[in-house]
Amino acid sequence: MLENCSDIHLFDFAIDNGFTQMVQETTRHNSILDVVLTNEPNTTFDVSVYAPIGCHHCSVNFTVVLELDSLCSAPNTAYSNCHITRKCYRWS
C-alpha cells in the first residue's frame, strides 16, 4: 500500500516510464520493500529473495544480461568502431 508522498512519486515514475518491478516475494515481514525496477524485463533473470544478512531486509539477487554489440554498431556515438566482448554480470 502506498503510504506517503515519496511512495506515490516512485510508483508514478515507474508506471509513467514503463518500468517493471521484478521482485515477487516479500523482502521484509509481509511487504516487498526491496525492488528491482527495469524498463527491459527480458534482460533481468533469476530474481531470488534470500534470508537477511545483518539487517531486517532480505537480500535480493538477480542477473542482468546486456548485449553490448548494439552499442558498437550505433553510428555517431562514442562507441563507434569499438571492440567490446559480451559480458554477463551477476550482482549478489
N, C-alpha and C positions, 0 to 999 in steps of 0.2 A: 504494500500500500504506500502511495506517495504521501509523505508526512510533512515535508517542508518545501520552501521555495526552491532550494537547490535541487531536490529530487525532481521536481516538476521541470526545471530548466534542463537537467540532464536527460530526462525522459523525452522531452520535446525535441532536443537536439538530435538524439538518436533516431527518433521516428522521422523527423524532417529531412535527415540526411541519409536515410536508407540503411542504417546500421542494424545488425542482427546481434542479439545477446546470445552467446553460445553456452553459457553455464546453465545446466538444467537441474542441478542438485543444490540443496541448501548448503550454505557455507558458514553460517553462524546461527545456532539454535534452529528455528524453523523458517529462516529467511535466506534469500540469495543476496548477500551483500557484496560479494566479490564477483566481478563480472569480467567477461571478455567480449568487447564490442568489436565488430568488424563490418566493413562495407563490402567484403569479398568472402562470404561464408564458405565458398568452395576451396579456400586456401587454409582453413583452420580445421585441424583434425585432432582426434584423441584427447578431447577435453575431459579431464578427470578431476574429481574432488577427493582429496586425501585428508587424513587426520591433521589437526592443528600442530604446528611446530612452534612452541614457545609463546603462543598467544591464543586468543579465543577464536580466531578465524581459521577455517580450514585452508589448506593450500590448494591452489588450482594449477594443474599442469596442462599444457596444450602444445600442439605442434603447428607451426605456420610454415607453409611451403610457398616460396616465391620463385617465379621464373624471371630471372634477370636478363635473359636473352632478348626480350622485347625492348628493354632499355637500350641495348646496344644498337638495335636496328632503327631506333627513332631518329629521324633527320633533325638537324639543327639543335642538338642537345649536347650537354656536357659529356654524355655517354657515347657519342658517335665514335665509331672506329675503336671501341674498347674491346678488351678481351676478358670477359667475366665467365667463370665457370658457375654452374648451378650449385647452390648450397641449400642444405636443409638445416634450419636452426631448431633446436629443441630447448625451450626455456622450462626450467622446473625449479 
